[in-house]
Amino acid sequence: LCQTCGIKFIGPPVEAIRKMGDKAVARQSVKQAGVPVIPGSEGELASLAQARELSTQVGFPLRLKAAAGGGGRGMRVVRSPEELEEAWNLARLEARGAFSSDALYMEHSVERARHIEIQVLGDEHGNLLHLGERECSIQRRHQKLVEESPSPIVDEELRQRLGAAALAGARSVGYHNAGTIEFLVDAQRRFF
């Protein structure tokens, strides 16, 4: 509405908000930009049957996640095929209540991952930079309790790779303003 009325909105562009607000669409956007994403569904899951079929490719443990969500709401870890149906039903119910959408997508569950965030800043002229990383792994119920910067596990080489990926992800959706790109780093120092 602000854009239509010629009012300058201080914040990211509408299209970036739309793309990054839907986690399934966000995955597709950043993946096309070469940013590594956790193996999983290429979009929203259409049915429990599709989730069952895809689970054999993704592998267990896996996570069902609310496409419109965040903060751990509408998310369930599934450790075996026998757990899938109950997790599907619970995740959809919680997602619908929290986000008015029961759309889910699936990812392989990265066990004992570190949660690393990169702050990005960009302007409307295509200038984009990152401000390094924050370690956000100390959490309770998927909510950060402590942020530490710099991260004790990130060396200069990993910092450069994470920063480049964060900038590529932000560019892929035409992002400008201040924002955060979130990564999981596994025990082998691979990031997604």
MOZI-V76295 format. One record per residue. N is the residue number from 0. NEAR is the number of other ideal C-beta (glycine too) atoms within 8 Angstrom. D_LAST is the distance of its C-alpha to the last C-alpha in whole Angstrom. Layout:
n:N near:NEAR d_last:D_LAST
n:N near:NEAR d_last:D_LAST
This chain:
n:0 near:4 d_last:34
n:1 near:7 d_last:34
n:2 near:8 d_last:33
n:3 near:5 d_last:36
n:4 near:6 d_last:38
n:5 near:4 d_last:38
n:6 near:6 d_last:36
n:7 near:4 d_last:34
n:8 near:6 d_last:31
n:9 near:4 d_last:29
n:10 near:5 d_last:26
n:11 near:9 d_last:23
n:12 near:8 d_last:24
n:13 near:6 d_last:25
n:14 near:8 d_last:23
n:15 near:12 d_last:20
n:16 near:10 d_last:21
n:17 near:9 d_last:21
n:18 near:11 d_last:18
n:19 near:12 d_last:16
n:20 near:7 d_last:18
n:21 near:10 d_last:17
n:22 near:12 d_last:14
n:23 near:12 d_last:14
n:24 near:12 d_last:16
n:25 near:12 d_last:13
n:26 near:12 d_last:10
n:27 near:10 d_last:13
n:28 near:13 d_last:14
n:29 near:13 d_last:10
n:30 near:9 d_last:10
n:31 near:7 d_last:14
n:32 near:10 d_last:13
n:33 near:6 d_last:11
n:34 near:10 d_last:8
n:35 near:6 d_last:5
n:36 near:9 d_last:5
n:37 near:8 d_last:6
n:38 near:8 d_last:9
n:39 near:13 d_last:12
n:40 near:11 d_last:14
n:41 near:5 d_last:15
n:42 near:8 d_last:17
n:43 near:9 d_last:19
n:44 near:13 d_last:20
n:45 near:4 d_last:24
n:46 near:6 d_last:26
n:47 near:8 d_last:25
n:48 near:6 d_last:27
n:49 near:9 d_last:24
n:50 near:14 d_last:21
n:51 near:10 d_last:23
n:52 near:8 d_last:23
n:53 near:12 d_last:19
n:54 near:14 d_last:19
n:55 near:7 d_last:20
n:56 near:7 d_last:18
n:57 near:12 d_last:15
n:58 near:8 d_last:16
n:59 near:9 d_last:17
n:60 near:9 d_last:16
n:61 near:14 d_last:15
n:62 near:12 d_last:14
n:63 near:14 d_last:17
n:64 near:13 d_last:16
n:65 near:18 d_last:18
n:66 near:14 d_last:17
n:67 near:12 d_last:19
n:68 near:13 d_last:18
n:69 near:6 d_last:16
n:70 near:6 d_last:17
n:71 near:7 d_last:17
n:72 near:11 d_last:20
n:73 near:14 d_last:20
n:74 near:12 d_last:18
n:75 near:9 d_last:19
n:76 near:9 d_last:18
n:77 near:14 d_last:19
n:78 near:6 d_last:20
n:79 near:7 d_last:23
n:80 near:7 d_last:24
n:81 near:4 d_last:27
n:82 near:9 d_last:25
n:83 near:13 d_last:24
n:84 near:7 d_last:27
n:85 near:7 d_last:27
n:86 near:12 d_last:23
n:87 near:13 d_last:24
n:88 near:8 d_last:27
n:89 near:9 d_last:26
n:90 near:15 d_last:22
n:91 near:11 d_last:24
n:92 near:9 d_last:27
n:93 near:11 d_last:25
n:94 near:18 d_last:23
n:95 near:10 d_last:27
n:96 near:6 d_last:28
n:97 near:9 d_last:25
n:98 near:11 d_last:24
n:99 near:4 d_last:27
n:100 near:9 d_last:25
n:101 near:9 d_last:24
n:102 near:11 d_last:22
n:103 near:16 d_last:19
n:104 near:15 d_last:16
n:105 near:14 d_last:14
n:106 near:12 d_last:11
n:107 near:11 d_last:11
n:108 near:10 d_last:11
n:109 near:9 d_last:9
n:110 near:6 d_last:13
n:111 near:5 d_last:13
n:112 near:9 d_last:10
n:113 near:9 d_last:11
n:114 near:12 d_last:10
n:115 near:18 d_last:10
n:116 near:12 d_last:11
n:117 near:16 d_last:12
n:118 near:11 d_last:16
n:119 near:16 d_last:17
n:120 near:10 d_last:20
n:121 near:12 d_last:22
n:122 near:8 d_last:25
n:123 near:4 d_last:27
n:124 near:4 d_last:28
n:125 near:6 d_last:24
n:126 near:6 d_last:24
n:127 near:13 d_last:20
n:128 near:8 d_last:19
n:129 near:11 d_last:17
n:130 near:7 d_last:19
n:131 near:10 d_last:16
n:132 near:13 d_last:14
n:133 near:12 d_last:15
n:134 near:15 d_last:15
n:135 near:12 d_last:15
n:136 near:8 d_last:15
n:137 near:6 d_last:18
n:138 near:10 d_last:19
n:139 near:4 d_last:21
n:140 near:5 d_last:21
n:141 near:6 d_last:17
n:142 near:8 d_last:19
n:143 near:8 d_last:18
n:144 near:6 d_last:22
n:145 near:6 d_last:21
n:146 near:8 d_last:19
n:147 near:8 d_last:20
n:148 near:8 d_last:19
n:149 near:9 d_last:19
n:150 near:11 d_last:16
n:151 near:6 d_last:18
n:152 near:9 d_last:15
n:153 near:12 d_last:14
n:154 near:5 d_last:17
n:155 near:5 d_last:18
n:156 near:6 d_last:16
n:157 near:12 d_last:12
n:158 near:12 d_last:13
n:159 near:8 d_last:14
n:160 near:9 d_last:11
n:161 near:14 d_last:9
n:162 near:12 d_last:12
n:163 near:8 d_last:13
n:164 near:15 d_last:9
n:165 near:13 d_last:10
n:166 near:12 d_last:14
n:167 near:12 d_last:13
n:168 near:13 d_last:11
n:169 near:13 d_last:15
n:170 near:10 d_last:17
n:171 near:11 d_last:16
n:172 near:13 d_last:17
n:173 near:8 d_last:20
n:174 near:14 d_last:19
n:175 near:10 d_last:22
n:176 near:9 d_last:23
n:177 near:5 d_last:21
n:178 near:10 d_last:17
n:179 near:7 d_last:14
n:180 near:11 d_last:11
n:181 near:8 d_last:9
n:182 near:13 d_last:5
n:183 near:12 d_last:5
n:184 near:12 d_last:7
n:185 near:12 d_last:9
n:186 near:4 d_last:12
n:187 near:4 d_last:12
n:188 near:8 d_last:10
n:189 near:7 d_last:7
n:190 near:13 d_last:4
n:191 near:9 d_last:0
